[in-house]
Amino acid sequence: IRAAAEDGSVRISIKDTGPGISPQGQAHVFERYYRGPDSADRVPGTGMGLAIARDIVEAHGGRIWVESAPGQGSEFFFTLQSI
């Protein structure tokens, strides 16, 4: 987990060492009910967590995204405006 101040906002990132997310999956990962094909049948969940996170971040004037490569883990980023 990292945080850095930049241009009137704060950027927070969370990195993992999991299986990574394909480019096709990255295009959908913040959609409601989306579950990646590799985890949908073995990890419990509804596919709502990242959609809720996106809605909260955007409601506070921020942005959320992921950078990932299959086999290399994922890093999720979001920004929030400083007060």
C-alpha positions, -999 to 999 in steps of 0.1 A, spaced: 0 0 0 14 34 -10 1 70 -9 15 101 -25 4 137 -28 2 151 -63 -13 182 -78 -40 189 -52 -49 152 -47 -37 121 -31 -30 89 -50 -33 56 -32 -22 23 -47 -25 -13 -35 -3 -40 -51 -7 -77 -50 12 -108 -62 -18 -126 -75 -24 -141 -109 -29 -108 -126 -58 -96 -149 -59 -99 -186 -63 -68 -207 -98 -79 -216 -106 -84 -178 -92 -49 -170 -117 -34 -193 -145 -49 -172 -132 -52 -137 -150 -21 -123 -184 -31 -138 -212 -44 -115 -213 -82 -112 -182 -88 -132 -162 -118 -120 -130 -128 -137 -132 -162 -154 -103 -175 -133 -119 -167 -99 -156 -168 -106 -159 -205 -97 -134 -207 -68 -136 -174 -49 -168 -164 -33 -183 -130 -41 -209 -111 -61 -187 -89 -83 -198 -57 -65 -167 -47 -45 -148 -28 -72 -180 -13 -87 -188 1 -52 -152 14 -48 -155 31 -82 -187 48 -72 -173 61 -39 -141 73 -55 -159 91 -83 -184 106 -59 -154 123 -42 -140 137 -74 -114 110 -79 -104 84 -104 -98 46 -101 -79 22 -123 -58 -10 -124 -25 -19 -140 -19 -56 -144 -3 -83 -164 -12 -120 -163 12 -139 -141 26 -107 -125 -1 -95 -101 -21 -63 -101 -18 -28 -88 -50 -8 -81 -48 30 -79 -73 57 -69 -71 94 -64 -90 117 -41 -91 155 -42 -73 172 -13 -93 196 8 
